[in-house]
């Protein structure tokens, strides 16, 4: 399963030249990941209320072009891998109407206990979330 979000580049996200600052793309990735998890049945608020966190353990961005102030942006993403204790999400950023990716990336996340930060597998503690993530990978693998 893939998700997508739409918005415009805000002035505060650009540098003096009006180009989107490189540090903004991971924030956009997080916006997409939050929506993707909500769509597959794992809203972050519910996950955190259950005493689970999903910290970032790896991040990769490839800048392939620029976006500028007020560009209409589309961020697409999908769960590329899930192995019970970790998941990998892939992202593509476009200017709406142009299918040339401006940025692509990937983030890897662990599932940890919110109190101890000990990693664990969703398979045992939260089988319904495990099933939802497993289905999302099968549906969205590219």
C-alpha positions in Angstrom: 0.0 0.0 0.0 1.3 3.4 -0.9 0.2 6.8 0.5 0.6 10.3 -0.8 0.3 13.8 0.6 -0.1 17.1 -1.1 1.0 20.6 0.1 2.9 23.7 -1.0 6.5 24.6 -0.1 6.3 27.2 2.7 8.5 30.2 2.7 10.1 29.1 6.0 11.3 25.9 4.3 13.4 27.7 1.8 16.9 29.3 1.9 17.8 32.8 0.8 17.6 31.7 -2.9 14.0 30.4 -2.5 15.1 26.8 -2.8 13.8 24.2 -0.4 16.5 23.6 2.3 17.9 20.1 2.3 16.9 19.5 5.9 13.2 19.9 5.1 12.9 16.7 3.0 13.2 14.3 6.1 10.4 16.3 7.7 8.3 15.7 4.7 9.2 12.1 4.9 7.9 12.0 8.4 4.6 13.7 7.4 4.1 11.0 4.8 5.1 8.1 7.1 2.6 9.4 9.7 -0.2 9.4 7.1 0.9 6.0 5.7 0.7 4.4 9.2 -2.7 6.0 9.8 -4.0 4.6 6.6 -2.8 1.0 7.4 -4.3 1.1 10.9 -1.3 2.2 13.0 -2.0 5.8 13.9 1.1 7.1 15.9 -1.1 8.5 18.7 -2.6 5.0 19.3 0.8 3.3 19.0 2.4 5.7 21.5 -0.6 5.3 23.9 0.1 1.6 23.8 3.6 2.3 25.1 5.4 1.7 21.8 7.8 4.0 19.9 9.3 3.8 16.5 12.6 5.6 16.5 14.6 6.4 13.4 17.7 4.1 13.1 18.7 5.0 9.5 18.0 7.8 7.0 19.0 8.3 3.4 18.1 11.2 1.0 19.1 11.5 -2.6 18.6 15.0 -3.9 17.8 14.8 -7.6 16.5 18.3 -8.3 15.1 21.3 -6.6 11.8 22.5 -5.3 11.1 26.2 -4.6 8.8 28.4 -2.6 5.1 27.8 -3.3 5.7 24.7 -5.5 2.8 22.3 -5.2 4.5 19.1 -3.7 3.5 15.5 -3.8 5.2 13.1 -1.5 4.6 9.4 -2.1 5.8 6.6 0.1 5.3 2.9 0.9 6.6 0.3 3.4 9.5 -1.4 1.5 10.4 -3.9 4.2 9.1 -5.1 7.5 10.6 -7.8 9.7 8.7 -7.7 13.0 11.2 -5.5 14.9 12.0 -3.0 12.1 10.4 -1.4 9.1 11.8 0.5 6.1 9.8 3.2 4.3 10.7 4.6 0.9 9.8 8.0 -0.4 9.6 10.1 -3.6 9.1 13.8 -3.7 7.7 15.5 -6.9 6.4 18.8 -8.0 2.8 18.2 -8.9 2.4 17.7 -12.6 6.0 16.6 -13.1 6.8 12.9 -12.7 10.6 13.6 -12.3 11.5 12.9 -8.7 13.2 15.8 -6.9 14.2 13.7 -3.9 14.1 10.1 -3.1 14.8 8.5 0.2 14.4 5.8 2.8 14.0 5.6 6.5 14.5 2.6 8.8 12.7 2.4 12.1 12.8 0.0 15.1 9.9 -0.9 17.3 10.8 -0.2 21.0 9.2 -0.2 24.4 8.5 3.5 25.3 9.8 3.1 28.9 12.9 1.0 28.4 13.7 1.6 24.7 14.2 -2.1 24.4 13.5 -3.3 20.8 10.9 -6.0 20.3 8.9 -7.6 17.5 5.4 -6.5 16.9 4.6 -10.1 15.8 4.3 -11.3 19.5 3.0 -8.2 21.4 0.8 -6.6 18.7 -0.2 -9.2 16.2 -2.9 -7.0 14.6 -0.3 -4.3 13.8 2.1 -7.0 12.6 -0.5 -8.3 10.2 -1.3 -4.7 9.0 2.4 -4.0 8.3 2.9 -7.4 6.6 -0.1 -6.8 4.3 1.2 -3.2 3.5 4.5 -4.5 2.4 2.9 -7.1 0.1 0.6 -4.5 -1.4 3.2 -1.8 -1.8 6.4 -3.5 -2.6 7.9 -1.9 -5.7 
